[in-house]
Amino acid sequence: MVKNFIGNLLARLLRAALGRLASDIDLARSIKSVFSTVTFIDSKLMNSKIVSSRKEIMDVAFDNVVVEGFICELGVYKGDSLNEIARYFSSSEIHGFDTFTGLPEFWREGFPEGAFDVALEKLSFEKNCVLHKGLFDVTLPIFLEKVDGFARLIHVDCDLYSSTATALEILAPCINVGTVLIFDEYFNYPGWEMHEHKAFQEFLELHQFDCKYLAYNKLGEQVVVVITKENLK
């Protein structure tokens, strides 16, 4: 009797779940994004370290910075990660690039144009942080005129394909073997294939770079990579 009751209950719950899946587009897209992320992991990241938080991702990145050069963050928002980087590399200037006026265009559901708008004057930064306010195609070329050498660490928190592609293309001459990149929204959300991931894959192909995926966040969207082949162009 009890066994039949439990069996019937489980069957009803399963039918309800399948019914919701069939009618809930957001849920279906989320499930699809998980499967596509797992497929990517199985094909490209099987030898990468698996972590469970953004902090662990940052720790892996920091541990693998072995070359000299500048450190920058693309997309600062409220400065949490920029300050974290600045505290770890306390003897270096850490350059943060952002408009501080939010996304320039729609990214994904829940993140329209203007999302992440923040009042810069209300933010607090470590003393070794240097802020560059404006669009990447304006601020990055000016910055590169004043620095020498390659990039040690780049935190890519651009979200959008357009912003990521623009920033990586401008920084390409400063990216070389040993440069570590952290991507904050690389995969595991609906449409992930069309944004930071797509921009980075195009960047690798265009400039004939290779990379090694050092780690990924199994509960989030972050990955860490290191460039392993020099740009021969």
N, C-alpha and C positions, 0 to 999 in steps of 0.2 A: 504493500500500500504506500509506504513512505517512498520506496524506490520509484514507483510510478509517478507520485506527486513531484519528486525532484526532477525526473525525466521530462515531465510535461512542462515544468517551470523553466528548465533549461531550453527546451524547444521554443517556448514563447519568447524568452529573452533573445534567443538567436534570431528568430523571425523579426523581432522588433529592431534589433541591431542592423539586420540586413535591409529592413525597410527604411531605416534612417539613412543608411549608406546610399541607398538607391535614390533618395530625394534630397540629401544634404550635399550640395556641391562643394562647399568649403571643406567638409570632412573628407569627401572623396579626393579632393585635390591634395589635402594634407597627407593622406595615406599614400597617394601616388608619389608625392615628393619623397617620402621615407623610402619607398621601394627603389626609386631612381638613385637616391643617395647611397643606399646599400649596394646597388649594382656598381656605382662608381668606386666605392670603397673596396669592393671585392676585386676590381680590375686594376686599381692604381695605388691603393693605400694599405695593402695587406702587411707590409713590413713597417708601417708607421706605428708610433707609440699611440696607444689609446688612452685618453684622459677624460675627465668628467666635469671639467669646469673651464671657464675662460681664464681664471688665474693659473691653472696648470698649463694651459696653452702658452701663456706669457712666460712662465718659468722655463718651458722647453725652449722657447725662442731665445731667451736671455742666455741660457746655458750653451747655445750653439753659435753665439756671436763670437767669432774668433778673428775677424779681419778688422782693420782700422777704417775710419771713414765717418761720415755724418749719420745721424739718426733722425728720422722724421716720422710724423704721423699724419695721415691723410684722412681728415674727418675727426674733429676734436670733440664736438658737442659740449658736454659739461666738464670735460677734462679728466675724467677718472683714469682712463688708461694712459693718457699723456703724463699725468702726475706719477703713475706707477712706474712708467718707463724712466721718468726723470729721477725718481728716488733710487732706482737700481743703478743707473748710469749717472751718478751724482756729480762726477767730475767732467761731464760732457754737456754741451748745449743740446737740448732736445727741441726740434723744430716742429711746431704744430700748424697745419694748414686747414683753414675752414672759412666759410663765409659768415658763419654764425647766424645766418638767416634761414636755415632749414634747407630741405631738399629742393633742388631747382626744378624738379618734375616728379610726377607720380612714380613711385617705386613698386609697391605691392599693396594688397588690401590692408587698410589700416595705416598706411604711410603715404598720404597724398603730398602734393607739392606744398612746401612750407613746413613739413614735419621736421622736428628737431631744431626748430627756431629757438634761440636762447639769448638771454641778455648777457652779453660778454662782460659788462661792467660788474655783474654780480658774481662772477666766477673767480676762483682762487687757484693759482698755479705755483708750483715749485719755482724757486729762484732761477733755476737753470733752464726753464722753459722759455722758448722764443716763439711768439705767435705771429702768423702771417695771415692777415684777414683779407679774403677775397676769393675769387674763382681760381682754380688750379692753373688754368691757362694764362693767368696774369701773374700770380704770385710765384709759381715754381720757376719760370724762366729768370725772373729777377733774383731769386734765391741762388740758382745755379751759377749765376755770374759772379757770386761772391764766395763760393766754396770750391775747394779743390778735392780731387780724389773721388773715391767711390762711396756708395752707401753701405753702412754696416747693417742697419736694421731699418725696415720700412713697415710701419703698421698701416695696413690698408683697411680703412673703415669708411669706404666710399659709398657702399650700398649699391648704387646705380652702375649699370654697364658704362654709360657715357662718361661719368666722372672717373671711374676706374681706368678706362681705356685712355682717356686724356692724360691722367697723371702718370701712368706707366710709360706712355710714349715719350713724355717730356723727360722722365727720369731715366729712360733707357741707357743713355751714355754713361750713367753713373752706377749702373747695376752690373755686377760682375760675379765671378766665382766666389762663393762665400757670403754673398749678400743674403740675409735672412729676411723673409717677408711673412708677416702675419696677416691673414685675411679674416675679417670679423664676421662677414656674412657670405661664406663661400658656397654652402650647400644646405640641404635639409629644411627647405621651405618651398612652398609652391612658386615655381618660376625661377628657381635658383640657377638653372642652366643658362639663363639669359642675362646675368649680371656680373658680379665679380669673377665668377668662374669663367664665363665666356671671354671676358676682357683679358684675363690672365692667359688662357689657352691661346688666344690670338696673338698676344704679346710674345709668348714662347716661340710660336711658329714663325712670326715675322722676323724676330731677331735671332733665331736659331739657337736659343738657349735650351738647356735641359735643367731639370730641377729634381730634388728629392723631397718627398712629403715626409716631414719629420714626425708630425703628430696631428691628430684630429680630436675634436671634442665630440664624444658619442652622444652627448645630451644637448648639444648646441649646433652652431653653424660655423665654428672656427676651424682653421687649419694653419699649420706652420710649414713653410717650405724653405729650402736653401738652394740657391743657384749653383749648379755643378758643372756647367759648360760655358766657356767664355764666348761672348758675342764677337764673332770674327769679321763683322762688317766694317 
